[in-house]
Amino acid sequence: MTNAAVSTHQPSFSPLRLQHRSLAWKVGAVIAGSLFLALSSYIEVPMVPVPVTMQTFAVTLIGALYGWRLGALTIAAWLVEAAVGFPVLAGGDAGVLHFVGPTGGYLFSFPLVGALVGWLAERGWNGNRVLLAFAAMLLGNLACLVLGTAWLAAMIGASKAITFGFLPFIVGGLLKSALGAATLKLFSTYRSPGAR
């Protein structure tokens, strides 16, 4: 396979390119990613029992940009920050109680969602293939909803969980998937210095 063929599958900010970065750079990426996740948590529409936030947009985007390993690690670092008391969850909340409450399933799904989207991005479901990027983002959002709703169902029953924890988030998931794919497309148009 030629270099030209490889580059068509890898945007300049590609998870495959990140594997060759220094440890210090990767630590910086984890810090930046967890900050981005925290900021996305402050963009919310309060709903009961689960608010609508931009967290899933950030989770899927970090997965796609960082790859499955670094993406999942970044998201897990953000969850640890929340558990120890940093105000990084929806509306600036924090603490371990959020991990055992109605939102717990969604929170625990985030590293898995980031890993799923990152794994797909590493296989070409990225900004160079915008429809595949959209599909990857959509699968990530769907996985989050399914896992979060399953957790919620154990607390309030399946019917209520679907009504309050799944259905209201479908349109938002579609919109955030489209925004994520468009963002990846923007990243794919820029080439880093020295990229072929």
TORKOL-4160 file (C-alpha; in steps of 0.2 Angstrom, whole numbers, padded with zeros to 4 digits, m for minus):
196
<pt num="1" X="0000" Y="0000" Z="0000"/>
<pt num="2" X="0007" Y="0017" Z="m0005"/>
<pt num="3" X="0009" Y="0032" Z="0007"/>
<pt num="4" X="m0005" Y="0041" Z="m0003"/>
<pt num="5" X="m0017" Y="0026" Z="0000"/>
<pt num="6" X="m0013" Y="0026" Z="0018"/>
<pt num="7" X="m0015" Y="0045" Z="0020"/>
<pt num="8" X="m0033" Y="0045" Z="0012"/>
<pt num="9" X="m0039" Y="0035" Z="0027"/>
<pt num="10" X="m0030" Y="0045" Z="0040"/>
<pt num="11" X="m0034" Y="0063" Z="0044"/>
<pt num="12" X="m0020" Y="0074" Z="0050"/>
<pt num="13" X="m0027" Y="0072" Z="0068"/>
<pt num="14" X="m0028" Y="0053" Z="0067"/>
<pt num="15" X="m0029" Y="0041" Z="0081"/>
<pt num="16" X="m0016" Y="0031" Z="0071"/>
<pt num="17" X="m0004" Y="0045" Z="0071"/>
<pt num="18" X="m0006" Y="0048" Z="0089"/>
<pt num="19" X="0001" Y="0031" Z="0093"/>
<pt num="20" X="0018" Y="0039" Z="0088"/>
<pt num="21" X="0017" Y="0054" Z="0100"/>
<pt num="22" X="0028" Y="0056" Z="0115"/>
<pt num="23" X="0021" Y="0051" Z="0133"/>
<pt num="24" X="0021" Y="0070" Z="0138"/>
<pt num="25" X="0011" Y="0074" Z="0122"/>
<pt num="26" X="m0002" Y="0060" Z="0127"/>
<pt num="27" X="m0003" Y="0066" Z="0145"/>
<pt num="28" X="m0007" Y="0084" Z="0138"/>
<pt num="29" X="m0020" Y="0076" Z="0126"/>
<pt num="30" X="m0029" Y="0067" Z="0141"/>
<pt num="31" X="m0029" Y="0084" Z="0151"/>
<pt num="32" X="m0036" Y="0093" Z="0136"/>
<pt num="33" X="m0049" Y="0080" Z="0133"/>
<pt num="34" X="m0055" Y="0079" Z="0150"/>
<pt num="35" X="m0056" Y="0098" Z="0151"/>
<pt num="36" X="m0066" Y="0098" Z="0134"/>
<pt num="37" X="m0078" Y="0085" Z="0142"/>
<pt num="38" X="m0080" Y="0095" Z="0158"/>
<pt num="39" X="m0084" Y="0111" Z="0147"/>
<pt num="40" X="m0097" Y="0100" Z="0137"/>
<pt num="41" X="m0105" Y="0095" Z="0153"/>
<pt num="42" X="m0110" Y="0113" Z="0157"/>
<pt num="43" X="m0120" Y="0114" Z="0141"/>
<pt num="44" X="m0136" Y="0106" Z="0147"/>
<pt num="45" X="m0155" Y="0106" Z="0146"/>
<pt num="46" X="m0162" Y="0100" Z="0163"/>
<pt num="47" X="m0173" Y="0085" Z="0161"/>
<pt num="48" X="m0179" Y="0072" Z="0174"/>
<pt num="49" X="m0172" Y="0060" Z="0178"/>
<pt num="50" X="m0157" Y="0062" Z="0165"/>
<pt num="51" X="m0152" Y="0080" Z="0158"/>
<pt num="52" X="m0148" Y="0083" Z="0140"/>
<pt num="53" X="m0130" Y="0088" Z="0138"/>
<pt num="54" X="m0116" Y="0089" Z="0125"/>
<pt num="55" X="m0106" Y="0075" Z="0134"/>
<pt num="56" X="m0110" Y="0062" Z="0121"/>
<pt num="57" X="m0104" Y="0074" Z="0108"/>
<pt num="58" X="m0088" Y="0076" Z="0117"/>
<pt num="59" X="m0086" Y="0057" Z="0121"/>
<pt num="60" X="m0088" Y="0052" Z="0103"/>
<pt num="61" X="m0077" Y="0066" Z="0096"/>
<pt num="62" X="m0063" Y="0061" Z="0109"/>
<pt num="63" X="m0065" Y="0043" Z="0104"/>
<pt num="64" X="m0064" Y="0047" Z="0085"/>
<pt num="65" X="m0049" Y="0059" Z="0087"/>
<pt num="66" X="m0039" Y="0050" Z="0100"/>
<pt num="67" X="m0042" Y="0032" Z="0096"/>
<pt num="68" X="m0049" Y="0018" Z="0106"/>
<pt num="69" X="m0035" Y="0017" Z="0119"/>
<pt num="70" X="m0031" Y="0035" Z="0123"/>
<pt num="71" X="m0050" Y="0040" Z="0120"/>
<pt num="72" X="m0056" Y="0028" Z="0133"/>
<pt num="73" X="m0042" Y="0033" Z="0145"/>
<pt num="74" X="m0046" Y="0051" Z="0143"/>
<pt num="75" X="m0064" Y="0048" Z="0147"/>
<pt num="76" X="m0060" Y="0037" Z="0162"/>
<pt num="77" X="m0049" Y="0051" Z="0169"/>
<pt num="78" X="m0063" Y="0063" Z="0167"/>
<pt num="79" X="m0075" Y="0051" Z="0177"/>
<pt num="80" X="m0061" Y="0049" Z="0190"/>
<pt num="81" X="m0061" Y="0068" Z="0192"/>
<pt num="82" X="m0079" Y="0068" Z="0194"/>
<pt num="83" X="m0079" Y="0054" Z="0207"/>
<pt num="84" X="m0066" Y="0063" Z="0218"/>
<pt num="85" X="m0076" Y="0079" Z="0218"/>
<pt num="86" X="m0071" Y="0090" Z="0203"/>
<pt num="87" X="m0086" Y="0099" Z="0196"/>
<pt num="88" X="m0085" Y="0091" Z="0179"/>
<pt num="89" X="m0102" Y="0083" Z="0177"/>
<pt num="90" X="m0118" Y="0090" Z="0170"/>
<pt num="91" X="m0121" Y="0107" Z="0178"/>
<pt num="92" X="m0105" Y="0107" Z="0187"/>
<pt num="93" X="m0110" Y="0092" Z="0198"/>
<pt num="94" X="m0098" Y="0080" Z="0206"/>
<pt num="95" X="m0096" Y="0065" Z="0217"/>
<pt num="96" X="m0099" Y="0046" Z="0218"/>
<pt num="97" X="m0117" Y="0047" Z="0220"/>
<pt num="98" X="m0120" Y="0051" Z="0202"/>
<pt num="99" X="m0112" Y="0034" Z="0198"/>
<pt num="100" X="m0125" Y="0025" Z="0208"/>
<pt num="101" X="m0140" Y="0036" Z="0203"/>
<pt num="102" X="m0151" Y="0037" Z="0187"/>
<pt num="103" X="m0136" Y="0044" Z="0177"/>
<pt num="104" X="m0124" Y="0030" Z="0182"/>
<pt num="105" X="m0127" Y="0019" Z="0167"/>
<pt num="106" X="m0124" Y="0033" Z="0155"/>
<pt num="107" X="m0108" Y="0038" Z="0164"/>
<pt num="108" X="m0101" Y="0020" Z="0164"/>
<pt num="109" X="m0105" Y="0018" Z="0146"/>
<pt num="110" X="m0094" Y="0033" Z="0141"/>
<pt num="111" X="m0077" Y="0025" Z="0140"/>
<pt num="112" X="m0085" Y="0010" Z="0131"/>
<pt num="113" X="m0093" Y="0022" Z="0119"/>
<pt num="114" X="m0076" Y="0032" Z="0116"/>
<pt num="115" X="m0067" Y="0015" Z="0113"/>
<pt num="116" X="m0081" Y="0010" Z="0101"/>
<pt num="117" X="m0080" Y="0026" Z="0090"/>
<pt num="118" X="m0061" Y="0026" Z="0092"/>
<pt num="119" X="m0060" Y="0008" Z="0086"/>
<pt num="120" X="m0071" Y="0012" Z="0071"/>
<pt num="121" X="m0061" Y="0028" Z="0067"/>
<pt num="122" X="m0045" Y="0018" Z="0067"/>
<pt num="123" X="m0053" Y="0008" Z="0053"/>
<pt num="124" X="m0057" Y="0022" Z="0042"/>
<pt num="125" X="m0074" Y="0028" Z="0049"/>
<pt num="126" X="m0067" Y="0046" Z="0051"/>
<pt num="127" X="m0068" Y="0063" Z="0043"/>
<pt num="128" X="m0062" Y="0057" Z="0026"/>
<pt num="129" X="m0078" Y="0046" Z="0025"/>
<pt num="130" X="m0091" Y="0057" Z="0032"/>
<pt num="131" X="m0105" Y="0045" Z="0031"/>
<pt num="132" X="m0095" Y="0032" Z="0040"/>
<pt num="133" X="m0090" Y="0045" Z="0053"/>
<pt num="134" X="m0109" Y="0049" Z="0055"/>
<pt num="135" X="m0112" Y="0031" Z="0057"/>
<pt num="136" X="m0099" Y="0028" Z="0070"/>
<pt num="137" X="m0105" Y="0043" Z="0080"/>
<pt num="138" X="m0123" Y="0037" Z="0079"/>
<pt num="139" X="m0117" Y="0019" Z="0085"/>
<pt num="140" X="m0109" Y="0028" Z="0099"/>
<pt num="141" X="m0124" Y="0038" Z="0104"/>
<pt num="142" X="m0135" Y="0022" Z="0103"/>
<pt num="143" X="m0123" Y="0012" Z="0113"/>
<pt num="144" X="m0124" Y="0025" Z="0127"/>
<pt num="145" X="m0143" Y="0026" Z="0126"/>
<pt num="146" X="m0145" Y="0007" Z="0127"/>
<pt num="147" X="m0133" Y="0005" Z="0142"/>
<pt num="148" X="m0139" Y="0020" Z="0151"/>
<pt num="149" X="m0158" Y="0015" Z="0148"/>
<pt num="150" X="m0154" Y="m0003" Z="0154"/>
<pt num="151" X="m0146" Y="0004" Z="0170"/>
<pt num="152" X="m0161" Y="0016" Z="0173"/>
<pt num="153" X="m0173" Y="0001" Z="0169"/>
<pt num="154" X="m0166" Y="m0008" Z="0185"/>
<pt num="155" X="m0171" Y="0007" Z="0195"/>
<pt num="156" X="m0188" Y="0013" Z="0188"/>
<pt num="157" X="m0194" Y="m0001" Z="0177"/>
<pt num="158" X="m0191" Y="m0004" Z="0158"/>
<pt num="159" X="m0206" Y="0006" Z="0152"/>
<pt num="160" X="m0202" Y="0022" Z="0161"/>
<pt num="161" X="m0184" Y="0020" Z="0157"/>
<pt num="162" X="m0188" Y="0019" Z="0139"/>
<pt num="163" X="m0200" Y="0034" Z="0140"/>
<pt num="164" X="m0188" Y="0045" Z="0150"/>
<pt num="165" X="m0171" Y="0038" Z="0147"/>
<pt num="166" X="m0171" Y="0034" Z="0129"/>
<pt num="167" X="m0185" Y="0041" Z="0118"/>
<pt num="168" X="m0181" Y="0060" Z="0122"/>
<pt num="169" X="m0163" Y="0058" Z="0117"/>
<pt num="170" X="m0165" Y="0051" Z="0100"/>
<pt num="171" X="m0166" Y="0067" Z="0091"/>
<pt num="172" X="m0152" Y="0074" Z="0101"/>
<pt num="173" X="m0141" Y="0059" Z="0097"/>
<pt num="174" X="m0144" Y="0061" Z="0078"/>
<pt num="175" X="m0140" Y="0080" Z="0079"/>
<pt num="176" X="m0124" Y="0077" Z="0090"/>
<pt num="177" X="m0119" Y="0063" Z="0078"/>
<pt num="178" X="m0121" Y="0075" Z="0063"/>
<pt num="179" X="m0111" Y="0088" Z="0072"/>
<pt num="180" X="m0097" Y="0076" Z="0077"/>
<pt num="181" X="m0096" Y="0070" Z="0059"/>
<pt num="182" X="m0095" Y="0088" Z="0052"/>
<pt num="183" X="m0081" Y="0091" Z="0065"/>
<pt num="184" X="m0071" Y="0076" Z="0060"/>
<pt num="185" X="m0073" Y="0082" Z="0042"/>
<pt num="186" X="m0066" Y="0099" Z="0047"/>
<pt num="187" X="m0051" Y="0090" Z="0055"/>
<pt num="188" X="m0048" Y="0079" Z="0040"/>
<pt num="189" X="m0046" Y="0095" Z="0029"/>
<pt num="190" X="m0031" Y="0101" Z="0038"/>
<pt num="191" X="m0014" Y="0093" Z="0036"/>
<pt num="192" X="m0001" Y="0094" Z="0050"/>
<pt num="193" X="0016" Y="0099" Z="0045"/>
<pt num="194" X="0026" Y="0085" Z="0037"/>
<pt num="195" X="0010" Y="0075" Z="0034"/>
<pt num="196" X="0009" Y="0067" Z="0017"/>
